[in-house]
Amino acid sequence: TQMPYLSLLGDTIIGAAGSSNYNALQVTIQHAFTSGLTLLAHYTWSKSTGLNGGPGGTSFSESEAVDYGGTNYNSGGVDYGNLKNNRGLQSYDIPQRLVVATVYTLPFNKGQKLAPGNSFVRALASGWQLAPVVSLQSGVPWGPNCGGMNGRCNIVPGEPMYVPKSLQHWYDGNTSVTLPDGRSITPPAFTHLLYNPDRYTAPIVKFPNGTYAQDQYWYGNTAMYQSGLHTPMLANVDFSLQREIPIHERLRLLVRADATNAFNRTSFFPSAVQGGGGVVTD
């Protein structure tokens, strides 16, 4: 009864505290050429960082876990004594992005260098516009998941992030490889090995019957998004071919064909280490 704020005795007050920063250099180039080509290029170089994180805010980035004051009440990656220690990359951080859009009027109109001599053929071929759009951008940050109370892993000292160059290729599911620490694994079929799975670990506990399993009641001390870990870059090309045909003073017919991801390029995204025994792939 001597405690202040009796109405809150035994309760927990939750407050929001944090900030985010986005810094970027943006460059745009636009030019219309006399040859019928219009060019628009936009480049962005940026970085997105922010505060917050922990098991109750896993949608936010966080820095290395800090056991503030030698206690354990803040386990899970948040130093409540100094929020600046929890700054890290945001999940939407894309360091570089380039988009180039062009519109080119095909040189088949009357008086142009590739204009057909036959008037009928020229009428069919003229007026067409080709408009490709090329998009190139860096991947987004990611981090492995080792389960536990906050999904984070612990980093094994001395273990490299990547496997040797000689091991970075596609596997058929029947080929075994030796990791830098000497452990042998067999990557699944259609797997491209890139990251070293033994860089990250989860605590193992022994049960009374003598069996071992991953500890489910622990907090990993890595950041949500590991420095240097980004998903593969995105490269995409779209095409558009169109022609506008005048039919009447107020009526025009638009003929258009679009191709999205014209080269059918597949985008790969990393899969995290699951259960402490998986393989980190790209």
Solvent accessible surface area in square Angstrom, and as a share of the most:
residue,aa,sasa,rsa
1,T,142,0.82
2,Q,170,0.75
3,M,114,0.51
4,P,90,0.57
5,Y,171,0.65
6,L,97,0.48
7,S,104,0.67
8,L,79,0.39
9,L,110,0.55
10,G,80,0.77
11,D,95,0.49
12,T,116,0.68
13,I,131,0.67
14,I,156,0.79
15,G,67,0.65
16,A,110,0.86
17,A,52,0.40
18,G,46,0.44
19,S,58,0.38
20,S,70,0.45
21,N,65,0.33
22,Y,125,0.47
23,N,102,0.52
24,A,49,0.38
25,L,95,0.47
26,Q,108,0.48
27,V,67,0.39
28,T,80,0.47
29,I,100,0.51
30,Q,132,0.59
31,H,95,0.42
32,A,73,0.56
33,F,89,0.37
34,T,151,0.88
35,S,71,0.46
36,G,26,0.25
37,L,53,0.26
38,T,53,0.31
39,L,45,0.23
40,L,73,0.36
41,A,17,0.13
42,H,66,0.29
43,Y,67,0.26
44,T,18,0.10
45,W,147,0.51
46,S,13,0.08
47,K,114,0.48
48,S,3,0.02
49,T,24,0.14
50,G,0,0.00
51,L,20,0.10
52,N,43,0.22
53,G,13,0.13
54,G,1,0.01
55,P,60,0.38
56,G,85,0.82
57,G,16,0.15
58,T,71,0.41
59,S,85,0.55
60,F,94,0.39
61,S,1,0.00
62,E,2,0.01
63,S,21,0.13
64,E,89,0.40
65,A,30,0.23
66,V,51,0.29
67,D,82,0.43
68,Y,96,0.37
69,G,70,0.67
70,G,68,0.66
71,T,58,0.34
72,N,112,0.57
73,Y,144,0.55
74,N,4,0.02
75,S,29,0.19
76,G,1,0.01
77,G,1,0.01
78,V,6,0.03
79,D,3,0.02
80,Y,135,0.52
81,G,44,0.42
82,N,67,0.34
83,L,52,0.26
84,K,157,0.66
85,N,61,0.31
86,N,0,0.00
87,R,89,0.33
88,G,18,0.17
89,L,32,0.16
90,Q,12,0.05
91,S,44,0.28
92,Y,127,0.48
93,D,3,0.01
94,I,47,0.24
95,P,36,0.22
96,Q,88,0.39
97,R,92,0.34
98,L,59,0.29
99,V,35,0.20
100,V,37,0.21
101,A,30,0.23
102,T,23,0.13
103,V,58,0.34
104,Y,62,0.24
105,T,29,0.17
106,L,38,0.19
107,P,11,0.07
108,F,60,0.25
109,N,47,0.24
110,K,164,0.70
111,G,78,0.75
112,Q,63,0.28
113,K,175,0.74
114,L,99,0.49
115,A,31,0.24
116,P,33,0.20
117,G,80,0.77
118,N,86,0.44
119,S,74,0.48
120,F,140,0.58
121,V,70,0.41
122,R,49,0.18
123,A,55,0.43
124,L,103,0.51
125,A,24,0.19
126,S,19,0.12
127,G,31,0.30
128,W,59,0.21
129,Q,59,0.26
130,L,58,0.29
131,A,23,0.18
132,P,29,0.18
133,V,50,0.29
134,V,50,0.29
135,S,16,0.11
136,L,63,0.32
137,Q,29,0.13
138,S,25,0.16
139,G,8,0.07
140,V,48,0.27
141,P,5,0.03
142,W,25,0.09
143,G,18,0.18
144,P,10,0.06
145,N,60,0.31
146,C,0,0.00
147,G,26,0.25
148,G,23,0.22
149,M,95,0.43
150,N,9,0.05
151,G,14,0.13
152,R,17,0.06
153,C,0,0.00
154,N,36,0.18
155,I,59,0.30
156,V,46,0.26
157,P,123,0.78
158,G,84,0.81
159,E,24,0.11
160,P,59,0.37
161,M,34,0.15
162,Y,91,0.34
163,V,3,0.02
164,P,65,0.41
165,K,172,0.73
166,S,88,0.57
167,L,31,0.15
168,Q,40,0.18
169,H,78,0.35
170,W,130,0.46
171,Y,12,0.04
172,D,87,0.45
173,G,26,0.25
174,N,131,0.67
175,T,60,0.35
176,S,71,0.45
177,V,11,0.06
178,T,82,0.48
179,L,4,0.02
180,P,60,0.38
181,D,73,0.38
182,G,51,0.49
183,R,97,0.35
184,S,72,0.46
185,I,16,0.08
186,T,66,0.38
187,P,0,0.00
188,P,75,0.47
189,A,45,0.35
190,F,181,0.76
191,T,12,0.07
192,H,38,0.17
193,L,0,0.00
194,L,35,0.17
195,Y,10,0.04
196,N,0,0.00
197,P,5,0.03
198,D,20,0.10
199,R,44,0.16
200,Y,10,0.04
201,T,55,0.32
202,A,7,0.05
203,P,48,0.30
204,I,104,0.53
205,V,53,0.31
206,K,129,0.55
207,F,92,0.38
208,P,145,0.91
209,N,118,0.61
210,G,33,0.32
211,T,73,0.43
212,Y,141,0.54
213,A,38,0.30
214,Q,23,0.10
215,D,28,0.15
216,Q,98,0.44
217,Y,179,0.68
218,W,22,0.08
219,Y,81,0.31
220,G,1,0.01
221,N,71,0.36
222,T,2,0.01
223,A,13,0.10
224,M,21,0.10
225,Y,37,0.14
226,Q,7,0.03
227,S,95,0.61
228,G,46,0.44
229,L,2,0.01
230,H,48,0.21
231,T,12,0.07
232,P,52,0.32
233,M,96,0.43
234,L,63,0.31
235,A,22,0.17
236,N,33,0.17
237,V,28,0.16
238,D,43,0.22
239,F,66,0.27
240,S,13,0.08
241,L,66,0.33
242,Q,47,0.21
243,R,39,0.14
244,E,97,0.43
245,I,56,0.28
246,P,88,0.55
247,I,101,0.51
248,H,123,0.55
249,E,158,0.71
250,R,223,0.81
251,L,100,0.50
252,R,145,0.53
253,L,88,0.44
254,L,95,0.47
255,V,60,0.34
256,R,135,0.49
257,A,63,0.49
258,D,95,0.49
259,A,43,0.33
260,T,115,0.67
261,N,48,0.25
262,A,42,0.32
263,F,142,0.59
264,N,128,0.66
265,R,106,0.39
266,T,85,0.50
267,S,44,0.29
268,F,94,0.39
269,F,133,0.56
270,P,24,0.15
271,S,59,0.38
272,A,26,0.20
273,V,2,0.01
274,Q,114,0.51
275,G,53,0.51
276,G,39,0.37
277,G,56,0.54
278,G,23,0.22
279,V,27,0.16
280,V,1,0.00
281,T,21,0.12
282,D,34,0.18
